């Protein structure tokens, strides 16, 4: 499925029972702090722990021109779950003119998001809501002893997770309607009438073989074949439709999934899983007899996108756990790669078919909008892919930035390794993770910023998107979903009146524009926690500054 899941509870580091006693920041003084000396276009990232949380800005010597700095207080941590309150305060104390949100209230998660979290958590923890069986019971489904693809018309019994916590499974009898190339497509024998016809199923199979399979395997790695059938099975079944209660259809639905337990060696003797490479999908249901309404047209359009996303998860699990073996990838990174997979397939339709391209990337753009609309409220780093839409948007944006900076070969390198998370990214790019995070944070504002005399450095750019133009067009065509021409709107004030407060979450930060009029005096900032103490080292605090004018 497209969306991530369960809520993540974060607490400020100072609240941890084993946290060290807070250390008050000294009084900010010119001889103690970091001295900013930036030309237009230049940037610097300051570690406030090394500089007593004090940053000194020079006077504006021009009698004509104003000076503008973008300030990004950020956690550049590569560890999920860390956070701290913060305050970025000018040289005099004033009531906040436009303070950022000081705490994070995670939004309610849809059924689809909850289920997606459960699936990825299972891969990471090798626990899917049930312990593996040591030996199958007498009534177990017969073990498969395949030596090649099943024949067209093959009827097979599958065990399918039938609740979002996989506490129950249903046996589904399905028939192989198409077996061709890398794919065997089975349809539930009890699927509603007037669903996808044979021509529709042939089209889906051809799309997988001609486009999705070659592009995904080239970009992300090889899929396993633990059942020796030489194909990936797509099972279109009523059970997936029924995972989403009809009462919540308006808030999103589960379109399909990959279950890591099907490949997990620890479940090799468990009859509740199918021991093979399987993607479980909705069936077309125009009348909504099973749950949500899924017309033939919608099913044909949506199933390939969902499969593209889940196929990357399947490949990632195989590359990290089966081929190496090692630990499955951290949730934020594997989700970012799966969202990138959607975009990758979408771009394969350009330049000729922009309509299909948009269909593949529309959720990516929407999720990224949610993140950019309030970046200070959402961590980039989430442990088990339990993200809100905003956090999923952050994952896609960061992976998209990395690929733009380091090339199309990077996703394959990120999968073909025993490393995971921040360590994986730093190793494959050869750049420190904290450096990448601070550059990415600036890129979200300056990549396509049009200010006379300002040119963003190449390291601060997305080469594949002009997000300002993209969101301006979406705002014009769909102002309800995209109410701003560009979602990221930094707060602003005179430099000496800066007063920005909030919570720094792993990987993310806030944005503020500090302004100096002609001949304005220098100013100083103090960057600490909400109690004027040093920020905890565990969040890897950074204040990144770029001069815009």
N, C-alpha and C positions, 0 to 999 in steps of 0.2 A: 504494500500500500504506500501511498505517497506521504503520509503524515506521520510525525513522531508522537511520543506519548508521555507517560505518567509524570506527575509533578515532582519537581526537585526541591527539597527543602534546604535552604541555605541559611547559614548563620554567620554573623561577623566573627572573624578569627578571634577577636578579643573576648568572645563569649565562650570559647572552648574552655573546659575546666582545666586543661593542661597548658593553656596559653600563658606566655610570660607576662609579667606585670607591665602595663603600658608605661612607656618612657616619654615624659613631656618634651615637646620640641623647645629648643632654646629660642630666645627672642631673635627674630630675623634681623640681621645686620649686614651692611654692605660687605664687610670683611669676611663674612662667614658663608654667604650663599653662592650659588652658581650664577656667574655673570653671563647674561645672554648677549650675544653679538652676532646677529644674523642679517645677511643681505636678503633682499626679496628673492623668493623661491627656495631659500635655504631652510633646513630644519635640523632639530636636535632633539634627542630623547634624554631626559634627565632622571637619574635615580635619586629620589628625594631622601633616601636613607643616607646616602653618601654626602649630601649637601645640606644636612640639617633641615630639610624640607623648605629651604629658602631659595627663591629664584629672583634675581635682580635684573630688571629691564632698564635700558638706558633711556635718557630723554630723547625726544624727537627734535632734532636740530633744524628741521625744515620749517620755514615760515609759511610754506604753501601747502605741502602735502601732508595728509594724515598717514598714520601707521596702523596696520592691522595685523594681529597675530591670531592664528587658530591654536587654541589650547586643547589638548586631549588628555585629561587625567584618566589613567587606564590601569587595569591589572593585566600584566603580560605573563601571567602564570601559565604553565603548561600542565597544571594539575587541576582536575575538576573538583568542585565543591568548596573552593576557598573563596572568601569574600571579606570585605571590611567596609565599614562606613568611611567616608572621606569628606574633607572640606578643602576647597581651594579658595583662599581668602586674600583680598588685596591689602594694601598697607594701612587702611583704616577700616573699622568695623561699621557696616551699614546693613540694614535689613535687606534680605535677598530681593533683588529686583526681578529676577527670573530664574529662581533656583530649580534644579532638576528634581525629579521624583526621588524621595529619600528612601524608599523601600520598594520591594518588589512583591506584588501580589499575583501569583501565577493564575492565569485564566483557567476556567474549567476546561477539561480536556474531553474531546469527543471520544466515542467508542472506538473509532478508527485509530486515534492517537494512543489510547490505552492499549489496544491490541498490538500495535506496532512496537511499543515499549516492551511489552511482554516478550515478543519474539526476539528482539535484539538482546534483551537481558538474558534470555535463555542461552543464546549463543555465547555470550560473555562468561556466564556463570556455569554453563553446562547443566542447567536446571530449567525445566520447562513446566513447572507446576506439579511434576510427578517424578519420583525417583526411578531410575532405570531398573527394569526387571532383570534378575539374574538368570531366569529361565522362563521361556514363554509358557503360559498355562495351556492346558490340554486343548482348549477351544481356539487357540491362536490361528491367525490367518496363515496359510501355508507359505513357507519361505520360497523366495524366487530363486531360480537357478537359470537365469537367462544367459545366453551367449550371443545376443544380437538383438536388434529391435523387434518389438512385438509385431505380429501381422495386423494389417487393417482388418477391423471387425473383431479383434480380440476383446473379450469381456473379462474384466478384472475387478476384484474387490479391493478397495482402498479403505484405510482407516483415516478419518479426517477429524481434526480438532474442531469441536462443535461449540465451544464457549471461549470467550476471549482470554480465559486463564488456562485453557486446555485441561480443565478438570474432567471433561467428558469428551469422548470420541464417538463418531458414528461410522458404521460401515456403509460404504457407498459402492454400488455396482455400476460400472461405467464401461462404455464401449469405445474402442479406438476408432475414431471417425477418419483421421488422417495420420498416416505414418510416412514421413518423407524427410530426407536430409537429417538434420539434427533434432527433429521434433516429432513426438508422438502426442497427438491431441485426443484426449478422452473426454467424453461428455456423459454426465450423469444420466442413467437410464430413466430417472424420474423427472428430468428437466421439463419445465413447462412447454406445452405445445407452442408452435409458431415462434420458436426461438431462432437462433442462427441456423441458416440452411447450409447445405453442403458447400455451396459456392463461397459463403461467408467463411466457413472453417478452412477451406482451401486458401483463401486470401490471407487469413491470419497466419497459417503455416508458412506460406510463401514469404510473408513479411518477416517472420522470425528468421527463416533460413537465408534470405537474401540481404537483410539489412541489420536486424538486431543482433543476431548471433555473431556475424563477422565483426561488426563494429565494437560490440561489448567485449568480446574475447581479445581483440587487438588492443583495446584501451586498458583493460583491467586484469586480464589473465585467463587461465584455462578453467573450465568447469570440470569437476570430477566425474567419474563414472563408476561409482561403487557397486552398482547393480549389473554392470557388464551388458547394458542394453544399447550402448552407444548413442542414446538420445536423451534429451531433456523432455520430461513429461509435463504437459499442461493438462490439468484436470479441472474442467469446468463443472462445478457442482453446486446443487441447491444449498449445501451446507454453508458455503461462503456467504451467499445472500442472507441466510438466516442468522449469521453472526451479528448483523446490525438489526436491532429492534426497529420495527416499522415506526414507532413513536418518535425516533430521533433521526429519521431519514433526512430531514431538512438541515441537519447539522453535520453532514458528512457521512460516509459509509465506508465499509471495508470492501475494497474492490478485488483484493487478492493478496496472497502472502507466500513467503518461503519459510518453512519451519526447519531451523537448524538441526533439530533432533533427528530429522530424516537422514542426515549425513554424520551426525556426531558418533564417533566410535564408542562412546560410553553407553550408547543406546542400541548397540548392535544386536542385542538379544531381546529387544523389547518389541512386542507385537503391536503396540499402539502407534508405531511409526512405520513408514513404508520403505525405509532403507534404499533410497534412491533420490535422484535429482528431480524434484517435483515442484512446480508452481501451481498453487491452488487459486482458482479464479471464480468469479461470479458467472452465472448463466444469464442469458437474456431473459427478461421477465417483464414484458410490456404491460401486463395487467397488475403487476405488483402483488401477485398471489403469494409469494414467499416472504417479501419484505418491501424494500424500496423498489420503485419502478425503474427498470433498465430496458429501454427500447433496444431494438436490434442495432440501430444506428449508434446509439450511445455505447453499447457493449463493444461494437467493432472499433470505435474510436478510443475508448478508455482502457480496454484490456491490454493492448500493446504498450501503452505508456506505463501502466502498473507493472507489467512484466519486465520492461526495461529496467525499472527501478529495482525490483526484487531480484532480477538476474545478477545485478552487480553484487547484491548481498550474498547470493549463492556463490558467486565466483570468489568474493573476498573470503568467505568462510573456508572454501576449499584451499585457497592459496595460503592463508594464515594457519589453518588448523590441520588440514589433511596433508598438504604437500610439504610443509616445512619440517615438523609441525610446531605450532606455537600457540599463542593466545589470539582469539578473534580480535578484530580491530575495535578501538574505542568508538562509542556510539556517535559522537559528533563528527568524526572523520569518515566513518563508513556511510553515514547519512549524507554528508556533503558529497561524497563520491557518487552515491546513488542519484542524488539530485542532478549532479553533473552529467550522469549517464542519460537522464531524460533530455537534457539540453543537447548532448552529443548526437543523439538520434534525431532530434528536431533539426539540428543544423545540417544533417545530411540531406534534407529536402530543399535546402537553399542552393541557388537563388530562385529556382523555378516555382516553389510551392510555399509561399509565406504563410498560408492558412494552416497547413499542417505543422509548420515550425512553431507557430504561436500556440497551437494546441498542446505541444509537448512542453513548452516553457512557461505557460500561463501561470501555473501554480508556483514555479520557481520565482517568477517576478513578484507575485503577490506575497509570498513568504518573505522575500528580501525586503519588500516595502514595509512589512510589519516590523522587521528588525530595525531598519534605518529610521523609522518613525520614532523609536524610543530605544536607541542602542544601550543607554545606561541601565535599562531594566532587564536585560537578558544576557546570560553568559554565552560565550561561544562554546566553551568546553562543557559538554554534558556527558556523563559517564556511559550511560546505557541507552542512548538514543531515545530518551524520554522527553523530547523537546516539545515546546510550544511551536506554533507556526513561526514566530519570530526567531526562535533559536534554530529551527531548521533553515530559515532564511539566512542566518549568520553562517551556518555550516556551508551552504551553497556558495555564498559570497566569498568566503575565505578560500574554498577549494578553487573557485573560478579565478580568483586573484592569483593563487599559486600556479595554476596551469598557464595563465597569461604570462607570468614572470619566468617560469622554468620549463615550459614546453609541454606538448601533448604526451610525451613519454612519461611524465611524472606519475599519473595515476597507476600505471603498471608497476612502477618502482615502489609505490606506496603499498601495493598489495603483495608483491613478491618479496616478502621479508618477514622475519620473526619480530621485528620492532613494531610498536604501535604508538598511536597518539602523537604527542609533541616530539618525543624522541624520534619517531619515524619521520616526521616532517623535517626536522632539523638535519637528520642524517641524509635524507634523499636530496635535500636542496643545498646542503653545505652552508646554511645560514642559521644562526641562532634563532630559536623559536621566539624569544622576546623581541628580537629585531624584526622578524617577519610580522609579528602582531602589531607593532607600532607603525610599521610602514603601511600595513593593510588598513589600519584605522585612519591614517591620513588619506589613503587612496579613496576611501568612501566619501570624502568631501572634495578633494582637489583633483581627482583623476580627469574630469572633464570640466573643471571650473573655468569659466570665461571671465577673467578680470584683466583689464589692460596692464601690460607689463609683467604679468605672472605666467610662468610656464612650469607645470609640475614636472619633477624629475621622472625619468623612465621607471624607476623603482616604485613610484607612487601611482601607477596607472593600471587600469583595466584596458587591455588592448582589444577585447572582444565585445565590449558594451560601452555605449555612451548612455549611462543611466539617467542623466538629466534629460536628455532628449526622449528616452524611452518613457520615463514617468510623466513628462510633460504631455506626451501624446496620450497616455492612458488617462491622465487627469482630464484631458479635453473630451475623450470619448466615453469615459466611465467615472465621473466624479464621485459617485457613491462609494465605489470600492477604492478609489485612489483620490482622496479629497485634496491632496496637495500636489503642486507641480513637481516638487521634489520632497521626499518624506523627511530627509535629515535637515532639521532647522536648528542650528546651534543657538543657544542663548547668547546675549551680547551685553557689553557694558564698557564703560571706560576702564582701562586697565587697573587703576587704583580702586575701583568700585567692584572688582570681581568678587563674587560670593556664590560659589557653586557647591552644593552639597548633594549627597546621595550615597549609594552603595556601589562599590567596585566588585564586579563578578568576574570570574576567571575568563580572560581573553577579551573582555569588553570594557567600554569606558564611556565617558560623557564628552560633549563638544561645547566649547565656549569661544566666542570671538572677543578678544581684548583690543580696545581701540584707543588710539592716542591722537589727539588733534594736533595741528601745527604748533610747534614750540612747547608742547606739553611736557611736563616734568617726567622724569623716570618714575617707575613704580616697582613695587616688590610684591611677590606672592608667597604665601606660606601654604604648603601642601602636606597635610597630615590627616589623621583620622578625625572622626567627629568630635573628639574630646581634646583636640590640639596636641595629640601625642604622635610619635613616629608611627607611620604605617607599618603593619607587620610585614616582615620580609617574605613570608610565605605567599603573599599575593603578587610578588614581584612588581611593586608599584613603579609606574613611569609617568612622567609628565612630558608629553611630546609636543613640541612647539614648532610651528612653521610660520614664516613671515609671508603674508599674502600681499601687503602693500608697504 
